[in-house]
């Protein structure tokens, strides 16, 4: 038995294992990127046009709550920034 030949086979097997693992991780990364893109598109897509009066009222309420949520979150951020950096005098 040639000891150099054995280490060569082990190195080749290790490299193949690394290549297989790399391909597997790339596939998972691509899947996760696609899921992230779909989720982002769903979040920022405009609401579906309502066909009934009740749907219209719900869309208006949803928009109102989104505006309220945005304003309150903005006020919290400003308040915390003032607390961190202090007020200008």
PDB file with one MODEL, atoms N, CA, C and O in Angstrom:
MODEL        1
ATOM      1  N   UNK A   1       0.830  -1.186   0.000  1.00  0.00           N
ATOM      2  CA  UNK A   1       0.000   0.000   0.000  1.00  0.00           C
ATOM      3  C   UNK A   1       0.866   1.238   0.000  1.00  0.00           C
ATOM      4  O   UNK A   1       1.850   1.343   0.732  1.00  0.00           O
ATOM      5  N   UNK A   2       0.490   2.125  -0.801  1.00  0.00           N
ATOM      6  CA  UNK A   2       1.202   3.387  -0.886  1.00  0.00           C
ATOM      7  C   UNK A   2       0.502   4.412   0.016  1.00  0.00           C
ATOM      8  O   UNK A   2      -0.664   4.726  -0.225  1.00  0.00           O
ATOM      9  N   UNK A   3       1.159   4.934   1.025  1.00  0.00           N
ATOM     10  CA  UNK A   3       0.517   5.875   1.943  1.00  0.00           C
ATOM     11  C   UNK A   3       0.115   7.180   1.244  1.00  0.00           C
ATOM     12  O   UNK A   3      -0.853   7.822   1.649  1.00  0.00           O
ATOM     13  N   UNK A   4       0.842   7.570   0.211  1.00  0.00           N
ATOM     14  CA  UNK A   4       0.502   8.803  -0.497  1.00  0.00           C
ATOM     15  C   UNK A   4      -0.817   8.648  -1.245  1.00  0.00           C
ATOM     16  O   UNK A   4      -1.599   9.595  -1.326  1.00  0.00           O
ATOM     17  N   UNK A   5      -1.070   7.465  -1.791  1.00  0.00           N
ATOM     18  CA  UNK A   5      -2.295   7.210  -2.532  1.00  0.00           C
ATOM     19  C   UNK A   5      -3.509   7.282  -1.607  1.00  0.00           C
ATOM     20  O   UNK A   5      -4.553   7.798  -2.004  1.00  0.00           O
ATOM     21  N   UNK A   6      -3.390   6.779  -0.398  1.00  0.00           N
ATOM     22  CA  UNK A   6      -4.490   6.789   0.564  1.00  0.00           C
ATOM     23  C   UNK A   6      -4.835   8.215   0.970  1.00  0.00           C
ATOM     24  O   UNK A   6      -6.010   8.576   1.035  1.00  0.00           O
ATOM     25  N   UNK A   7      -3.831   9.017   1.239  1.00  0.00           N
ATOM     26  CA  UNK A   7      -4.094  10.402   1.637  1.00  0.00           C
ATOM     27  C   UNK A   7      -4.684  11.185   0.466  1.00  0.00           C
ATOM     28  O   UNK A   7      -5.483  12.099   0.671  1.00  0.00           O
ATOM     29  N   UNK A   8      -4.299  10.834  -0.749  1.00  0.00           N
ATOM     30  CA  UNK A   8      -4.850  11.484  -1.934  1.00  0.00           C
ATOM     31  C   UNK A   8      -6.339  11.181  -2.069  1.00  0.00           C
ATOM     32  O   UNK A   8      -7.131  12.066  -2.390  1.00  0.00           O
ATOM     33  N   UNK A   9      -6.716   9.926  -1.824  1.00  0.00           N
ATOM     34  CA  UNK A   9      -8.132   9.546  -1.887  1.00  0.00           C
ATOM     35  C   UNK A   9      -8.938  10.242  -0.796  1.00  0.00           C
ATOM     36  O   UNK A   9     -10.059  10.692  -1.034  1.00  0.00           O
ATOM     37  N   UNK A  10      -8.360  10.328   0.402  1.00  0.00           N
ATOM     38  CA  UNK A  10      -9.054  10.999   1.498  1.00  0.00           C
ATOM     39  C   UNK A  10      -9.259  12.486   1.178  1.00  0.00           C
ATOM     40  O   UNK A  10     -10.313  13.054   1.463  1.00  0.00           O
ATOM     41  N   UNK A  11      -8.247  13.094   0.591  1.00  0.00           N
ATOM     42  CA  UNK A  11      -8.349  14.505   0.226  1.00  0.00           C
ATOM     43  C   UNK A  11      -9.402  14.701  -0.855  1.00  0.00           C
ATOM     44  O   UNK A  11     -10.178  15.656  -0.800  1.00  0.00           O
ATOM     45  N   UNK A  12      -9.436  13.818  -1.825  1.00  0.00           N
ATOM     46  CA  UNK A  12     -10.419  13.902  -2.894  1.00  0.00           C
ATOM     47  C   UNK A  12     -11.828  13.727  -2.345  1.00  0.00           C
ATOM     48  O   UNK A  12     -12.745  14.453  -2.729  1.00  0.00           O
ATOM     49  N   UNK A  13     -11.995  12.771  -1.455  1.00  0.00           N
ATOM     50  CA  UNK A  13     -13.306  12.556  -0.840  1.00  0.00           C
ATOM     51  C   UNK A  13     -13.732  13.770  -0.018  1.00  0.00           C
ATOM     52  O   UNK A  13     -14.893  14.178  -0.048  1.00  0.00           O
ATOM     53  N   UNK A  14     -12.786  14.335   0.709  1.00  0.00           N
ATOM     54  CA  UNK A  14     -13.095  15.515   1.526  1.00  0.00           C
ATOM     55  C   UNK A  14     -13.497  16.684   0.634  1.00  0.00           C
ATOM     56  O   UNK A  14     -14.434  17.415   0.954  1.00  0.00           O
ATOM     57  N   UNK A  15     -12.797  16.865  -0.481  1.00  0.00           N
ATOM     58  CA  UNK A  15     -13.125  17.954  -1.407  1.00  0.00           C
ATOM     59  C   UNK A  15     -14.507  17.745  -2.029  1.00  0.00           C
ATOM     60  O   UNK A  15     -15.269  18.697  -2.199  1.00  0.00           O
ATOM     61  N   UNK A  16     -14.822  16.489  -2.365  1.00  0.00           N
ATOM     62  CA  UNK A  16     -16.145  16.204  -2.926  1.00  0.00           C
ATOM     63  C   UNK A  16     -17.240  16.463  -1.887  1.00  0.00           C
ATOM     64  O   UNK A  16     -18.308  16.984  -2.211  1.00  0.00           O
ATOM     65  N   UNK A  17     -16.960  16.094  -0.644  1.00  0.00           N
ATOM     66  CA  UNK A  17     -17.925  16.363   0.428  1.00  0.00           C
ATOM     67  C   UNK A  17     -18.142  17.862   0.597  1.00  0.00           C
ATOM     68  O   UNK A  17     -19.270  18.320   0.781  1.00  0.00           O
ATOM     69  N   UNK A  18     -17.073  18.604   0.534  1.00  0.00           N
ATOM     70  CA  UNK A  18     -17.176  20.060   0.660  1.00  0.00           C
ATOM     71  C   UNK A  18     -17.962  20.640  -0.505  1.00  0.00           C
ATOM     72  O   UNK A  18     -18.801  21.519  -0.308  1.00  0.00           O
ATOM     73  N   UNK A  19     -17.703  20.161  -1.709  1.00  0.00           N
ATOM     74  CA  UNK A  19     -18.437  20.658  -2.886  1.00  0.00           C
ATOM     75  C   UNK A  19     -19.927  20.329  -2.784  1.00  0.00           C
ATOM     76  O   UNK A  19     -20.775  21.161  -3.105  1.00  0.00           O
ATOM     77  N   UNK A  20     -20.240  19.104  -2.334  1.00  0.00           N
ATOM     78  CA  UNK A  20     -21.643  18.724  -2.173  1.00  0.00           C
ATOM     79  C   UNK A  20     -22.331  19.592  -1.125  1.00  0.00           C
ATOM     80  O   UNK A  20     -23.458  20.044  -1.325  1.00  0.00           O
ATOM     81  N   UNK A  21     -21.652  19.817  -0.019  1.00  0.00           N
ATOM     82  CA  UNK A  21     -22.215  20.649   1.050  1.00  0.00           C
ATOM     83  C   UNK A  21     -22.412  22.087   0.563  1.00  0.00           C
ATOM     84  O   UNK A  21     -23.413  22.726   0.885  1.00  0.00           O
ATOM     85  N   UNK A  22     -21.464  22.581  -0.203  1.00  0.00           N
ATOM     86  CA  UNK A  22     -21.557  23.942  -0.739  1.00  0.00           C
ATOM     87  C   UNK A  22     -22.768  24.063  -1.665  1.00  0.00           C
ATOM     88  O   UNK A  22     -23.509  25.043  -1.596  1.00  0.00           O
ATOM     89  N   UNK A  23     -22.965  23.075  -2.523  1.00  0.00           N
ATOM     90  CA  UNK A  23     -24.115  23.090  -3.430  1.00  0.00           C
ATOM     91  C   UNK A  23     -25.428  23.023  -2.638  1.00  0.00           C
ATOM     92  O   UNK A  23     -26.402  23.690  -2.987  1.00  0.00           O
ATOM     93  N   UNK A  24     -25.445  22.228  -1.589  1.00  0.00           N
ATOM     94  CA  UNK A  24     -26.642  22.104  -0.751  1.00  0.00           C
ATOM     95  C   UNK A  24     -26.966  23.435  -0.064  1.00  0.00           C
ATOM     96  O   UNK A  24     -28.121  23.861  -0.026  1.00  0.00           O
ATOM     97  N   UNK A  25     -25.937  24.078   0.475  1.00  0.00           N
ATOM     98  CA  UNK A  25     -26.140  25.353   1.162  1.00  0.00           C
ATOM     99  C   UNK A  25     -26.574  26.429   0.176  1.00  0.00           C
ATOM    100  O   UNK A  25     -27.417  27.264   0.503  1.00  0.00           O
ATOM    101  N   UNK A  26     -26.008  26.418  -1.023  1.00  0.00           N
ATOM    102  CA  UNK A  26     -26.418  27.385  -2.046  1.00  0.00           C
ATOM    103  C   UNK A  26     -27.888  27.201  -2.415  1.00  0.00           C
ATOM    104  O   UNK A  26     -28.608  28.181  -2.606  1.00  0.00           O
ATOM    105  N   UNK A  27     -28.326  25.968  -2.513  1.00  0.00           N
ATOM    106  CA  UNK A  27     -29.730  25.693  -2.813  1.00  0.00           C
ATOM    107  C   UNK A  27     -30.644  26.206  -1.713  1.00  0.00           C
ATOM    108  O   UNK A  27     -31.676  26.818  -1.992  1.00  0.00           O
ATOM    109  N   UNK A  28     -30.268  25.959  -0.458  1.00  0.00           N
ATOM    110  CA  UNK A  28     -31.062  26.449   0.664  1.00  0.00           C
ATOM    111  C   UNK A  28     -31.087  27.976   0.695  1.00  0.00           C
ATOM    112  O   UNK A  28     -32.114  28.583   0.994  1.00  0.00           O
ATOM    113  N   UNK A  29     -29.961  28.578   0.386  1.00  0.00           N
ATOM    114  CA  UNK A  29     -29.877  30.037   0.366  1.00  0.00           C
ATOM    115  C   UNK A  29     -30.770  30.621  -0.720  1.00  0.00           C
ATOM    116  O   UNK A  29     -31.427  31.641  -0.513  1.00  0.00           O
ATOM    117  N   UNK A  30     -30.789  29.970  -1.874  1.00  0.00           N
ATOM    118  CA  UNK A  30     -31.644  30.433  -2.968  1.00  0.00           C
ATOM    119  C   UNK A  30     -33.121  30.307  -2.582  1.00  0.00           C
ATOM    120  O   UNK A  30     -33.914  31.205  -2.864  1.00  0.00           O
ATOM    121  N   UNK A  31     -33.490  29.194  -1.937  1.00  0.00           N
ATOM    122  CA  UNK A  31     -34.870  29.010  -1.484  1.00  0.00           C
ATOM    123  C   UNK A  31     -35.254  30.103  -0.498  1.00  0.00           C
ATOM    124  O   UNK A  31     -36.319  30.708  -0.612  1.00  0.00           O
ATOM    125  N   UNK A  32     -34.378  30.351   0.471  1.00  0.00           N
ATOM    126  CA  UNK A  32     -34.663  31.350   1.476  1.00  0.00           C
ATOM    127  C   UNK A  32     -34.735  32.737   0.880  1.00  0.00           C
ATOM    128  O   UNK A  32     -35.531  33.555   1.340  1.00  0.00           O
ATOM    129  N   UNK A  33     -33.934  33.030  -0.128  1.00  0.00           N
ATOM    130  CA  UNK A  33     -33.999  34.322  -0.807  1.00  0.00           C
ATOM    131  C   UNK A  33     -35.333  34.473  -1.524  1.00  0.00           C
ATOM    132  O   UNK A  33     -35.943  35.542  -1.479  1.00  0.00           O
ATOM    133  N   UNK A  34     -35.791  33.418  -2.181  1.00  0.00           N
ATOM    134  CA  UNK A  34     -37.077  33.480  -2.873  1.00  0.00           C
ATOM    135  C   UNK A  34     -38.229  33.679  -1.888  1.00  0.00           C
ATOM    136  O   UNK A  34     -39.149  34.450  -2.161  1.00  0.00           O
ATOM    137  N   UNK A  35     -38.187  32.997  -0.759  1.00  0.00           N
ATOM    138  CA  UNK A  35     -39.232  33.159   0.251  1.00  0.00           C
ATOM    139  C   UNK A  35     -39.225  34.588   0.784  1.00  0.00           C
ATOM    140  O   UNK A  35     -40.284  35.185   0.979  1.00  0.00           O
ATOM    141  N   UNK A  36     -38.050  35.130   1.015  1.00  0.00           N
ATOM    142  CA  UNK A  36     -37.928  36.497   1.511  1.00  0.00           C
ATOM    143  C   UNK A  36     -38.471  37.497   0.495  1.00  0.00           C
ATOM    144  O   UNK A  36     -39.152  38.452   0.869  1.00  0.00           O
ATOM    145  N   UNK A  37     -38.175  37.287  -0.781  1.00  0.00           N
ATOM    146  CA  UNK A  37     -38.685  38.176  -1.831  1.00  0.00           C
ATOM    147  C   UNK A  37     -40.211  38.128  -1.891  1.00  0.00           C
ATOM    148  O   UNK A  37     -40.865  39.166  -1.990  1.00  0.00           O
ATOM    149  N   UNK A  38     -40.773  36.927  -1.831  1.00  0.00           N
ATOM    150  CA  UNK A  38     -42.229  36.781  -1.881  1.00  0.00           C
ATOM    151  C   UNK A  38     -42.890  37.448  -0.691  1.00  0.00           C
ATOM    152  O   UNK A  38     -43.913  38.116  -0.841  1.00  0.00           O
ATOM    153  N   UNK A  39     -42.315  37.273   0.492  1.00  0.00           N
ATOM    154  CA  UNK A  39     -42.879  37.876   1.698  1.00  0.00           C
ATOM    155  C   UNK A  39     -42.828  39.391   1.614  1.00  0.00           C
ATOM    156  O   UNK A  39     -43.789  40.067   1.982  1.00  0.00           O
ATOM    157  N   UNK A  40     -41.717  39.927   1.135  1.00  0.00           N
ATOM    158  CA  UNK A  40     -41.584  41.376   0.998  1.00  0.00           C
ATOM    159  C   UNK A  40     -42.593  41.914  -0.006  1.00  0.00           C
ATOM    160  O   UNK A  40     -43.205  42.955   0.231  1.00  0.00           O
ATOM    161  N   UNK A  41     -42.773  41.223  -1.117  1.00  0.00           N
ATOM    162  CA  UNK A  41     -43.745  41.661  -2.107  1.00  0.00           C
ATOM    163  C   UNK A  41     -45.158  41.621  -1.541  1.00  0.00           C
ATOM    164  O   UNK A  41     -45.964  42.509  -1.819  1.00  0.00           O
ATOM    165  N   UNK A  42     -45.463  40.602  -0.751  1.00  0.00           N
ATOM    166  CA  UNK A  42     -46.790  40.511  -0.133  1.00  0.00           C
ATOM    167  C   UNK A  42     -47.018  41.635   0.866  1.00  0.00           C
ATOM    168  O   UNK A  42     -48.120  42.177   0.956  1.00  0.00           O
ATOM    169  N   UNK A  43     -45.974  41.989   1.620  1.00  0.00           N
ATOM    170  CA  UNK A  43     -46.118  43.039   2.626  1.00  0.00           C
ATOM    171  C   UNK A  43     -46.360  44.413   1.996  1.00  0.00           C
ATOM    172  O   UNK A  43     -47.167  45.196   2.498  1.00  0.00           O
ATOM    173  N   UNK A  44     -45.665  44.698   0.905  1.00  0.00           N
ATOM    174  CA  UNK A  44     -45.741  46.031   0.315  1.00  0.00           C
ATOM    175  C   UNK A  44     -46.689  46.122  -0.869  1.00  0.00           C
ATOM    176  O   UNK A  44     -46.771  47.168  -1.513  1.00  0.00           O
ATOM    177  N   UNK A  45     -47.394  45.063  -1.161  1.00  0.00           N
ATOM    178  CA  UNK A  45     -48.367  45.097  -2.255  1.00  0.00           C
ATOM    179  C   UNK A  45     -49.573  45.934  -1.824  1.00  0.00           C
ATOM    180  O   UNK A  45     -49.956  45.913  -0.654  1.00  0.00           O
ATOM    181  N   UNK A  46     -50.164  46.660  -2.752  1.00  0.00           N
ATOM    182  CA  UNK A  46     -51.353  47.438  -2.394  1.00  0.00           C
ATOM    183  C   UNK A  46     -52.500  46.502  -2.024  1.00  0.00           C
ATOM    184  O   UNK A  46     -52.555  45.367  -2.499  1.00  0.00           O
ATOM    185  N   UNK A  47     -53.422  46.977  -1.173  1.00  0.00           N
ATOM    186  CA  UNK A  47     -54.525  46.105  -0.768  1.00  0.00           C
ATOM    187  C   UNK A  47     -55.423  45.773  -1.962  1.00  0.00           C
ATOM    188  O   UNK A  47     -55.510  46.528  -2.930  1.00  0.00           O
ATOM    189  N   UNK A  48     -56.073  44.643  -1.863  1.00  0.00           N
ATOM    190  CA  UNK A  48     -56.960  44.191  -2.919  1.00  0.00           C
ATOM    191  C   UNK A  48     -58.175  45.121  -2.972  1.00  0.00           C
ATOM    192  O   UNK A  48     -58.717  45.506  -1.936  1.00  0.00           O
ATOM    193  N   UNK A  49     -58.588  45.471  -4.169  1.00  0.00           N
ATOM    194  CA  UNK A  49     -59.741  46.353  -4.340  1.00  0.00           C
ATOM    195  C   UNK A  49     -60.999  45.653  -3.821  1.00  0.00           C
ATOM    196  O   UNK A  49     -61.287  44.516  -4.194  1.00  0.00           O
ATOM    197  N   UNK A  50     -61.738  46.342  -2.962  1.00  0.00           N
ATOM    198  CA  UNK A  50     -62.931  45.758  -2.363  1.00  0.00           C
ATOM    199  C   UNK A  50     -64.079  45.773  -3.370  1.00  0.00           C
ATOM    200  O   UNK A  50     -64.219  46.711  -4.155  1.00  0.00           O
ATOM    201  N   UNK A  51     -64.886  44.734  -3.336  1.00  0.00           N
ATOM    202  CA  UNK A  51     -66.026  44.650  -4.245  1.00  0.00           C
ATOM    203  C   UNK A  51     -67.345  44.883  -3.516  1.00  0.00           C
ATOM    204  O   UNK A  51     -68.373  45.123  -4.150  1.00  0.00           O
ATOM    205  N   UNK A  52     -67.320  44.813  -2.190  1.00  0.00           N
ATOM    206  CA  UNK A  52     -68.545  45.030  -1.423  1.00  0.00           C
ATOM    207  C   UNK A  52     -68.381  46.253  -0.533  1.00  0.00           C
ATOM    208  O   UNK A  52     -67.272  46.744  -0.325  1.00  0.00           O
ATOM    209  N   UNK A  53     -69.496  46.731  -0.017  1.00  0.00           N
ATOM    210  CA  UNK A  53     -69.464  47.898   0.867  1.00  0.00           C
ATOM    211  C   UNK A  53     -68.701  47.567   2.154  1.00  0.00           C
ATOM    212  O   UNK A  53     -67.916  48.381   2.641  1.00  0.00           O
ATOM    213  N   UNK A  54     -68.932  46.382   2.696  1.00  0.00           N
ATOM    214  CA  UNK A  54     -68.230  45.971   3.911  1.00  0.00           C
ATOM    215  C   UNK A  54     -66.720  45.908   3.670  1.00  0.00           C
ATOM    216  O   UNK A  54     -65.937  46.313   4.528  1.00  0.00           O
ATOM    217  N   UNK A  55     -66.320  45.408   2.523  1.00  0.00           N
ATOM    218  CA  UNK A  55     -64.897  45.349   2.181  1.00  0.00           C
ATOM    219  C   UNK A  55     -64.291  46.737   2.093  1.00  0.00           C
ATOM    220  O   UNK A  55     -63.154  46.945   2.516  1.00  0.00           O
ATOM    221  N   UNK A  56     -65.042  47.694   1.546  1.00  0.00           N
ATOM    222  CA  UNK A  56     -64.558  49.071   1.450  1.00  0.00           C
ATOM    223  C   UNK A  56     -64.343  49.661   2.839  1.00  0.00           C
ATOM    224  O   UNK A  56     -63.326  50.304   3.101  1.00  0.00           O
ATOM    225  N   UNK A  57     -65.314  49.436   3.727  1.00  0.00           N
ATOM    226  CA  UNK A  57     -65.197  49.948   5.088  1.00  0.00           C
ATOM    227  C   UNK A  57     -63.989  49.316   5.780  1.00  0.00           C
ATOM    228  O   UNK A  57     -63.258  50.006   6.490  1.00  0.00           O
ATOM    229  N   UNK A  58     -63.773  48.031   5.586  1.00  0.00           N
ATOM    230  CA  UNK A  58     -62.636  47.364   6.207  1.00  0.00           C
ATOM    231  C   UNK A  58     -61.313  47.906   5.664  1.00  0.00           C
ATOM    232  O   UNK A  58     -60.355  48.067   6.420  1.00  0.00           O
ATOM    233  N   UNK A  59     -61.254  48.188   4.364  1.00  0.00           N
ATOM    234  CA  UNK A  59     -60.033  48.766   3.785  1.00  0.00           C
ATOM    235  C   UNK A  59     -59.763  50.144   4.379  1.00  0.00           C
ATOM    236  O   UNK A  59     -58.616  50.470   4.683  1.00  0.00           O
ATOM    237  N   UNK A  60     -60.808  50.958   4.548  1.00  0.00           N
ATOM    238  CA  UNK A  60     -60.637  52.285   5.125  1.00  0.00           C
ATOM    239  C   UNK A  60     -60.147  52.171   6.568  1.00  0.00           C
ATOM    240  O   UNK A  60     -59.246  52.901   6.981  1.00  0.00           O
ATOM    241  N   UNK A  61     -60.737  51.262   7.325  1.00  0.00           N
ATOM    242  CA  UNK A  61     -60.296  51.058   8.712  1.00  0.00           C
ATOM    243  C   UNK A  61     -58.852  50.563   8.761  1.00  0.00           C
ATOM    244  O   UNK A  61     -58.075  50.985   9.617  1.00  0.00           O
ATOM    245  N   UNK A  62     -58.504  49.682   7.858  1.00  0.00           N
ATOM    246  CA  UNK A  62     -57.140  49.152   7.807  1.00  0.00           C
ATOM    247  C   UNK A  62     -56.150  50.278   7.512  1.00  0.00           C
ATOM    248  O   UNK A  62     -55.097  50.358   8.144  1.00  0.00           O
ATOM    249  N   UNK A  63     -56.480  51.140   6.564  1.00  0.00           N
ATOM    250  CA  UNK A  63     -55.599  52.253   6.230  1.00  0.00           C
ATOM    251  C   UNK A  63     -55.482  53.223   7.402  1.00  0.00           C
ATOM    252  O   UNK A  63     -54.398  53.728   7.693  1.00  0.00           O
ATOM    253  N   UNK A  64     -56.599  53.479   8.067  1.00  0.00           N
ATOM    254  CA  UNK A  64     -56.568  54.370   9.224  1.00  0.00           C
ATOM    255  C   UNK A  64     -55.706  53.824  10.342  1.00  0.00           C
ATOM    256  O   UNK A  64     -54.934  54.562  10.955  1.00  0.00           O
ATOM    257  N   UNK A  65     -55.832  52.541  10.611  1.00  0.00           N
ATOM    258  CA  UNK A  65     -55.007  51.924  11.651  1.00  0.00           C
ATOM    259  C   UNK A  65     -53.526  51.917  11.262  1.00  0.00           C
ATOM    260  O   UNK A  65     -52.656  52.079  12.118  1.00  0.00           O
ATOM    261  N   UNK A  66     -53.248  51.732   9.982  1.00  0.00           N
ATOM    262  CA  UNK A  66     -51.852  51.751   9.527  1.00  0.00           C
ATOM    263  C   UNK A  66     -51.255  53.142   9.712  1.00  0.00           C
ATOM    264  O   UNK A  66     -50.100  53.273  10.118  1.00  0.00           O
ATOM    265  N   UNK A  67     -52.041  54.186   9.415  1.00  0.00           N
ATOM    266  CA  UNK A  67     -51.559  55.561   9.600  1.00  0.00           C
ATOM    267  C   UNK A  67     -51.322  55.826  11.086  1.00  0.00           C
ATOM    268  O   UNK A  67     -50.282  56.363  11.469  1.00  0.00           O
ATOM    269  N   UNK A  68     -52.294  55.444  11.921  1.00  0.00           N
ATOM    270  CA  UNK A  68     -52.153  55.635  13.367  1.00  0.00           C
ATOM    271  C   UNK A  68     -50.914  54.910  13.889  1.00  0.00           C
ATOM    272  O   UNK A  68     -50.148  55.470  14.673  1.00  0.00           O
ATOM    273  N   UNK A  69     -50.720  53.682  13.462  1.00  0.00           N
ATOM    274  CA  UNK A  69     -49.574  52.894  13.893  1.00  0.00           C
ATOM    275  C   UNK A  69     -48.266  53.564  13.469  1.00  0.00           C
ATOM    276  O   UNK A  69     -47.311  53.620  14.244  1.00  0.00           O
ATOM    277  N   UNK A  70     -48.232  54.065  12.247  1.00  0.00           N
ATOM    278  CA  UNK A  70     -47.031  54.744  11.766  1.00  0.00           C
ATOM    279  C   UNK A  70     -46.723  56.001  12.555  1.00  0.00           C
ATOM    280  O   UNK A  70     -45.567  56.261  12.887  1.00  0.00           O
ATOM    281  N   UNK A  71     -47.755  56.786  12.858  1.00  0.00           N
ATOM    282  CA  UNK A  71     -47.546  58.027  13.617  1.00  0.00           C
ATOM    283  C   UNK A  71     -47.070  57.713  15.030  1.00  0.00           C
ATOM    284  O   UNK A  71     -46.128  58.339  15.515  1.00  0.00           O
ATOM    285  N   UNK A  72     -47.705  56.753  15.697  1.00  0.00           N
ATOM    286  CA  UNK A  72     -47.287  56.430  17.063  1.00  0.00           C
ATOM    287  C   UNK A  72     -45.872  55.855  17.092  1.00  0.00           C
ATOM    288  O   UNK A  72     -45.100  56.152  18.005  1.00  0.00           O
ATOM    289  N   UNK A  73     -45.533  55.046  16.112  1.00  0.00           N
ATOM    290  CA  UNK A  73     -44.174  54.496  16.059  1.00  0.00           C
ATOM    291  C   UNK A  73     -43.165  55.620  15.825  1.00  0.00           C
ATOM    292  O   UNK A  73     -42.098  55.634  16.440  1.00  0.00           O
ATOM    293  N   UNK A  74     -43.498  56.562  14.941  1.00  0.00           N
ATOM    294  CA  UNK A  74     -42.619  57.704  14.701  1.00  0.00           C
ATOM    295  C   UNK A  74     -42.421  58.537  15.953  1.00  0.00           C
ATOM    296  O   UNK A  74     -41.309  58.982  16.236  1.00  0.00           O
ATOM    297  N   UNK A  75     -43.499  58.751  16.709  1.00  0.00           N
ATOM    298  CA  UNK A  75     -43.382  59.526  17.948  1.00  0.00           C
ATOM    299  C   UNK A  75     -42.495  58.814  18.960  1.00  0.00           C
ATOM    300  O   UNK A  75     -41.711  59.456  19.659  1.00  0.00           O
ATOM    301  N   UNK A  76     -42.614  57.485  19.043  1.00  0.00           N
ATOM    302  CA  UNK A  76     -41.760  56.725  19.959  1.00  0.00           C
ATOM    303  C   UNK A  76     -40.295  56.825  19.563  1.00  0.00           C
ATOM    304  O   UNK A  76     -39.420  56.984  20.414  1.00  0.00           O
ATOM    305  N   UNK A  77     -40.037  56.730  18.268  1.00  0.00           N
ATOM    306  CA  UNK A  77     -38.651  56.808  17.790  1.00  0.00           C
ATOM    307  C   UNK A  77     -38.065  58.169  18.106  1.00  0.00           C
ATOM    308  O   UNK A  77     -36.939  58.264  18.594  1.00  0.00           O
ATOM    309  N   UNK A  78     -38.828  59.238  17.830  1.00  0.00           N
ATOM    310  CA  UNK A  78     -38.339  60.596  18.100  1.00  0.00           C
ATOM    311  C   UNK A  78     -38.100  60.777  19.595  1.00  0.00           C
ATOM    312  O   UNK A  78     -37.088  61.353  19.995  1.00  0.00           O
ATOM    313  N   UNK A  79     -39.012  60.297  20.414  1.00  0.00           N
ATOM    314  CA  UNK A  79     -38.866  60.426  21.867  1.00  0.00           C
ATOM    315  C   UNK A  79     -37.612  59.706  22.347  1.00  0.00           C
ATOM    316  O   UNK A  79     -36.871  60.230  23.179  1.00  0.00           O
ATOM    317  N   UNK A  80     -37.376  58.513  21.827  1.00  0.00           N
ATOM    318  CA  UNK A  80     -36.180  57.762  22.247  1.00  0.00           C
ATOM    319  C   UNK A  80     -34.908  58.422  21.736  1.00  0.00           C
ATOM    320  O   UNK A  80     -33.894  58.429  22.434  1.00  0.00           O
ATOM    321  N   UNK A  81     -34.944  58.974  20.534  1.00  0.00           N
ATOM    322  CA  UNK A  81     -33.763  59.673  20.021  1.00  0.00           C
ATOM    323  C   UNK A  81     -33.457  60.901  20.851  1.00  0.00           C
ATOM    324  O   UNK A  81     -32.292  61.190  21.126  1.00  0.00           O
ATOM    325  N   UNK A  82     -34.493  61.633  21.256  1.00  0.00           N
ATOM    326  CA  UNK A  82     -34.274  62.802  22.108  1.00  0.00           C
ATOM    327  C   UNK A  82     -33.688  62.386  23.447  1.00  0.00           C
ATOM    328  O   UNK A  82     -32.839  63.077  24.008  1.00  0.00           O
ATOM    329  N   UNK A  83     -34.152  61.247  23.953  1.00  0.00           N
ATOM    330  CA  UNK A  83     -33.642  60.759  25.225  1.00  0.00           C
ATOM    331  C   UNK A  83     -32.166  60.395  25.096  1.00  0.00           C
ATOM    332  O   UNK A  83     -31.381  60.644  26.011  1.00  0.00           O
ATOM    333  N   UNK A  84     -31.786  59.803  23.958  1.00  0.00           N
ATOM    334  CA  UNK A  84     -30.400  59.382  23.768  1.00  0.00           C
ATOM    335  C   UNK A  84     -29.498  60.582  23.502  1.00  0.00           C
ATOM    336  O   UNK A  84     -28.442  60.710  24.122  1.00  0.00           O
ATOM    337  N   UNK A  85     -29.903  61.464  22.584  1.00  0.00           N
ATOM    338  CA  UNK A  85     -29.041  62.559  22.167  1.00  0.00           C
ATOM    339  C   UNK A  85     -29.309  63.871  22.914  1.00  0.00           C
ATOM    340  O   UNK A  85     -28.517  64.807  22.806  1.00  0.00           O
ATOM    341  N   UNK A  86     -30.372  63.954  23.644  1.00  0.00           N
ATOM    342  CA  UNK A  86     -30.712  65.173  24.367  1.00  0.00           C
ATOM    343  C   UNK A  86     -31.356  66.198  23.442  1.00  0.00           C
ATOM    344  O   UNK A  86     -31.215  66.135  22.221  1.00  0.00           O
ATOM    345  N   UNK A  87     -32.055  67.131  24.046  1.00  0.00           N
ATOM    346  CA  UNK A  87     -32.725  68.169  23.262  1.00  0.00           C
ATOM    347  C   UNK A  87     -31.749  69.288  22.936  1.00  0.00           C
ATOM    348  O   UNK A  87     -30.824  69.569  23.698  1.00  0.00           O
ATOM    349  N   UNK A  88     -31.967  69.910  21.807  1.00  0.00           N
ATOM    350  CA  UNK A  88     -31.152  71.080  21.446  1.00  0.00           C
ATOM    351  C   UNK A  88     -31.690  72.291  22.191  1.00  0.00           C
ATOM    352  O   UNK A  88     -32.900  72.491  22.298  1.00  0.00           O
ATOM    353  N   UNK A  89     -30.793  73.070  22.686  1.00  0.00           N
ATOM    354  CA  UNK A  89     -31.213  74.252  23.451  1.00  0.00           C
ATOM    355  C   UNK A  89     -30.727  75.500  22.818  1.00  0.00           C
ATOM    356  O   UNK A  89     -30.986  76.592  23.325  1.00  0.00           O
TER     357      UNK A  89
ENDMDL
END
